[in-house]
C-alpha cells in the first residue's frame, strides 16, 4: 500500500498573434502560471504465485489557474481557468492462467470539473449570436477529450513453433496471436463543450499475429487495427470564422506489418 503527495508548477507565458483577426486584448495575450497539488493512494498486489496481479490507484489533483488551450477560429491560445480539479481511480489486472497466455485488463475512471472558469470559449451557436470572440462560464463543466470511463483489454498467447516446421535445428522461433480492445465513454471533442462535437461511446478492436525469437532478438508481426472499421473522431473544433466545424478521425481499418531486429 502507498500514499503520495506532490506539487506542480507550470510557468506563465504569452499567446502569439498569428492573424490580424486574433484577440489583441492584453489580458488575453498573457496567461498566468499554473500550480497543482496532487494526492494518491493505492495498492500493488500479487496472488497465487503471481498468476494474478492487481493494482489500484485513487487520485485527486487540484489546479489553480489551470492553463486551458482554446481554438477561437483564428488560432490556438491559452486561457487560465481559475480553479480546476480532476479525480478518479485506475486499476489493472494481469492474469497468466498457463504458460504463454497473458491477459491484461485496465479500467480508468476520471472525473473533471471546472470549479471556476468564467472566460471559457463559446460554442459555434453562441459565437454566431454574440460575436466571434465571446466567452461563456464553464463553472461546474467537464474538460474536453476526457471520457469518464476508459477500458483497455490486451490478451496474447505465445508458443514455440514445432521443430517439424523449421528447416534448421539451429533456429528457435515462437508464434503468437494478440487481441486489443479499447473503450471510451462519451466525451466532447472541444473545450467549448459544443453538443455538436460530443462523441458517443466508442470501441476499437485490433488483432495481431507474428513470429519472434525467444530471446527478443527479432520479431515479425502483422496487425489489423480498427478491425470493425469504426468512425472514431480524435479532435474536433468550432470554426466560427466560417460558421462551421472541423473534426479529425482516427485511421480506418488498417493493416500494418512490422519487422524488428536488435543489434549489439
C-alpha positions as CSV (number, residue, x, y, z in Angstrom):
1,X,0.0,0.0,0.0
2,X,1.2,3.5,-0.6
3,X,0.2,7.2,-0.4
4,X,1.8,10.2,-2.0
5,X,1.5,14.0,-2.2
6,X,3.1,16.2,-4.9
7,X,3.0,19.8,-6.1
8,X,3.4,21.0,-9.7
9,X,4.2,24.3,-11.4
10,X,3.9,25.5,-15.0
11,X,5.3,28.9,-15.8
12,X,3.4,31.8,-17.4
13,X,3.6,32.9,-21.0
14,X,2.1,34.9,-23.9
15,X,-0.1,33.9,-26.8
16,X,1.3,34.6,-30.2
17,X,-0.6,36.8,-32.7
18,X,-0.8,34.8,-35.9
19,X,-3.6,36.6,-37.7
20,X,-4.9,40.2,-37.9
21,X,-8.3,38.9,-36.7
22,X,-7.0,37.5,-33.4
23,X,-7.9,38.9,-30.0
24,X,-5.5,41.7,-29.1
25,X,-6.8,42.3,-25.6
26,X,-3.6,42.4,-23.4
27,X,-5.3,40.4,-20.7
28,X,-6.0,37.6,-23.2
29,X,-2.5,37.7,-24.7
30,X,-0.9,36.9,-21.3
31,X,-1.6,33.7,-19.3
32,X,-0.6,33.2,-15.7
33,X,1.3,30.3,-14.1
34,X,-0.4,27.1,-13.2
35,X,0.0,25.3,-9.9
36,X,-1.2,22.0,-8.8
37,X,-1.5,19.8,-5.7
38,X,-1.8,16.0,-6.2
39,X,-2.8,13.2,-3.8
40,X,-2.6,9.5,-4.5
41,X,-3.4,6.3,-2.5
42,X,-3.1,2.8,-3.9
43,X,-2.1,-0.8,-3.6
44,X,0.0,-3.2,-5.6
45,X,-0.8,-6.9,-5.0
46,X,0.1,-10.4,-6.3
47,X,-1.8,-13.6,-5.9
48,X,-1.4,-17.3,-6.4
49,X,2.4,-17.3,-7.1
50,X,1.9,-14.2,-9.3
51,X,-0.6,-15.9,-11.5
52,X,-2.7,-12.8,-10.8
53,X,-1.5,-9.3,-10.1
54,X,-3.9,-6.5,-9.2
55,X,-3.1,-2.8,-8.8
56,X,-5.4,0.1,-8.0
57,X,-4.7,3.8,-7.5
58,X,-7.1,6.6,-6.4
59,X,-6.1,10.1,-7.3
60,X,-7.1,13.8,-6.8
61,X,-5.4,16.8,-8.3
62,X,-6.4,20.4,-7.6
63,X,-5.3,23.1,-10.1
64,X,-5.0,26.8,-9.6
65,X,-5.1,28.9,-12.8
66,X,-5.3,25.8,-15.0
67,X,-3.8,26.6,-18.4
68,X,-6.5,25.6,-20.9
69,X,-5.9,25.5,-24.7
70,X,-8.6,27.1,-26.8
71,X,-9.2,27.3,-30.5
72,X,-11.1,30.6,-31.2
73,X,-11.3,30.3,-35.0
74,X,-8.1,32.2,-35.6
75,X,-5.6,30.1,-33.8
76,X,-4.9,28.2,-30.5
77,X,-4.4,30.3,-27.4
78,X,-4.1,29.6,-23.7
79,X,-6.6,30.8,-21.1
80,X,-6.4,30.4,-17.3
81,X,-9.3,28.6,-15.6
82,X,-9.2,30.0,-12.1
83,X,-9.8,26.6,-10.5
84,X,-10.0,23.1,-11.8
85,X,-10.0,19.6,-10.3
86,X,-9.6,16.0,-11.5
87,X,-10.2,12.8,-9.5
88,X,-10.9,9.1,-10.0
89,X,-9.1,5.8,-10.0
90,X,-7.1,3.5,-12.2
91,X,-7.0,-0.3,-11.8
92,X,-5.3,-3.1,-13.8
93,X,-5.5,-6.8,-13.5
94,X,-2.9,-9.2,-15.1
95,X,-3.9,-12.9,-15.4
96,X,-1.5,-15.6,-16.5
97,X,-3.5,-18.9,-16.3
98,X,-1.0,-21.0,-18.2
99,X,2.5,-20.6,-19.6
100,X,2.4,-18.4,-22.7
101,X,-1.0,-16.9,-22.2
102,X,-1.3,-13.4,-20.6
103,X,-4.3,-11.1,-20.3
104,X,-4.2,-7.6,-19.0
105,X,-7.4,-5.6,-18.2
106,X,-7.2,-1.9,-17.3
107,X,-10.0,0.3,-16.1
108,X,-9.9,4.0,-15.5
109,X,-12.5,6.4,-14.1
110,X,-11.7,10.1,-14.5
111,X,-14.0,12.9,-13.3
112,X,-13.0,16.5,-14.2
113,X,-14.6,19.7,-13.1
114,X,-14.0,23.4,-13.6
115,X,-14.5,25.0,-10.2
116,X,-14.2,28.4,-11.8
117,X,-13.8,29.3,-15.5
118,X,-15.7,32.5,-16.3
119,X,-13.9,33.2,-19.6
120,X,-14.3,29.8,-21.3
121,X,-14.7,29.7,-25.1
122,X,-18.0,29.9,-26.8
123,X,-19.8,27.3,-28.9
124,X,-20.4,27.9,-32.6
125,X,-24.0,28.9,-31.9
126,X,-23.0,31.3,-29.2
127,X,-20.3,32.9,-31.4
128,X,-22.9,33.4,-34.2
129,X,-25.3,35.1,-31.8
130,X,-22.8,37.1,-29.7
131,X,-19.6,37.5,-31.7
132,X,-16.5,35.6,-32.7
133,X,-14.5,36.3,-29.5
134,X,-17.2,35.8,-26.9
135,X,-16.9,33.8,-23.7
136,X,-19.1,31.5,-21.6
137,X,-18.9,30.5,-17.9
138,X,-17.9,26.8,-17.7
139,X,-18.0,26.5,-13.9
140,X,-19.2,23.0,-13.0
141,X,-18.5,21.7,-16.5
142,X,-16.1,18.9,-17.6
143,X,-12.8,19.0,-19.5
144,X,-12.9,18.1,-23.2
145,X,-11.4,14.9,-24.5
146,X,-11.7,13.3,-21.1
147,X,-14.1,10.4,-21.1
148,X,-15.5,9.3,-17.7
149,X,-14.6,5.7,-18.4
150,X,-11.6,4.1,-20.2
151,X,-11.4,0.3,-20.5
152,X,-8.4,-1.4,-22.2
153,X,-8.0,-5.2,-22.7
154,X,-4.9,-6.9,-24.1
155,X,-4.6,-10.7,-24.4
156,X,-1.7,-12.6,-26.1
157,X,-0.9,-16.3,-26.5
158,X,2.6,-17.4,-27.4
159,X,4.0,-20.9,-28.1
160,X,7.1,-22.4,-29.6
161,X,7.0,-23.3,-33.3
162,X,7.3,-27.1,-33.6
163,X,10.6,-28.3,-34.8
164,X,8.9,-30.1,-37.7
165,X,8.1,-26.7,-39.3
166,X,11.6,-25.3,-39.0
167,X,14.1,-26.2,-41.7
168,X,17.2,-26.0,-39.5
169,X,17.6,-27.3,-35.9
170,X,19.8,-24.2,-35.0
171,X,16.8,-21.9,-35.2
172,X,14.3,-21.3,-32.4
173,X,11.1,-19.5,-33.1
174,X,7.9,-18.7,-31.3
175,X,4.5,-17.8,-32.8
176,X,1.9,-15.6,-31.1
177,X,-1.6,-14.1,-31.5
178,X,-2.8,-11.0,-29.8
179,X,-6.1,-9.1,-29.2
180,X,-6.5,-5.5,-28.2
181,X,-9.8,-3.8,-27.1
182,X,-10.2,-0.2,-26.2
183,X,-13.4,1.5,-24.9
184,X,-14.1,5.2,-24.1
185,X,-17.3,6.6,-22.8
186,X,-18.9,9.7,-24.3
187,X,-16.7,12.9,-24.5
188,X,-16.6,16.3,-26.0
189,X,-14.0,17.0,-28.7
190,X,-13.5,20.7,-27.9
191,X,-13.2,22.9,-24.9
192,X,-16.4,24.9,-25.6
193,X,-18.4,21.6,-25.0
194,X,-20.4,22.2,-28.1
195,X,-23.1,19.5,-28.3
196,X,-22.5,19.1,-32.0
197,X,-19.0,17.9,-31.2
198,X,-20.0,15.4,-28.5
199,X,-18.9,11.8,-29.3
200,X,-20.9,8.8,-28.2
201,X,-19.1,5.9,-26.5
202,X,-16.6,4.2,-28.9
203,X,-14.9,0.9,-29.1
204,X,-12.0,-0.4,-31.2
205,X,-10.7,-3.9,-31.7
206,X,-7.4,-4.9,-33.2
207,X,-5.9,-8.3,-33.9
208,X,-2.3,-9.3,-34.4
209,X,-0.1,-12.3,-35.1
210,X,3.5,-13.0,-35.7
211,X,6.8,-14.8,-35.1
212,X,9.6,-13.8,-32.8
213,X,12.9,-15.0,-31.5
214,X,12.5,-16.3,-27.9
215,X,15.3,-14.1,-26.7
216,X,13.8,-11.0,-28.3
217,X,16.5,-10.6,-31.0
218,X,13.9,-10.2,-33.8
219,X,10.2,-10.1,-34.4
220,X,7.9,-10.0,-37.4
221,X,4.2,-9.3,-37.0
222,X,1.1,-8.2,-38.8
223,X,-1.8,-6.3,-37.2
224,X,-5.3,-5.3,-38.3
225,X,-6.1,-2.1,-36.5
226,X,-9.7,-0.9,-36.1
227,X,-11.0,-4.3,-37.2
228,X,-14.6,-3.2,-37.4
229,X,-13.7,0.0,-39.4
230,X,-15.4,2.2,-36.8
231,X,-15.6,6.0,-37.4
232,X,-13.9,7.4,-34.3
233,X,-13.0,11.1,-34.1
234,X,-10.0,12.2,-32.1
235,X,-10.2,16.0,-32.3
236,X,-12.9,18.5,-33.1
237,X,-13.1,22.3,-33.4
238,X,-15.6,25.0,-33.6
239,X,-14.7,27.3,-36.5
240,X,-16.8,30.4,-36.0
241,X,-14.9,32.3,-38.7
242,X,-16.6,30.1,-41.3
243,X,-19.7,29.3,-39.3
244,X,-18.9,25.6,-39.1
245,X,-16.9,22.7,-37.5
246,X,-13.8,20.6,-38.2
247,X,-13.1,17.1,-36.9
248,X,-10.2,14.7,-37.4
249,X,-10.8,11.0,-37.3
250,X,-8.6,8.2,-36.3
251,X,-7.4,5.9,-39.1
252,X,-10.0,3.5,-40.6
253,X,-9.3,-0.3,-40.7
254,X,-5.6,-0.5,-41.3
255,X,-3.3,-3.5,-41.9
256,X,0.2,-2.9,-40.5
257,X,3.2,-5.2,-40.8
258,X,6.5,-4.6,-39.0
259,X,9.8,-6.3,-38.7
260,X,12.2,-5.5,-35.8
261,X,15.7,-6.7,-35.2
262,X,18.2,-5.8,-32.4
263,X,21.9,-5.3,-32.9
264,X,24.5,-5.4,-30.2
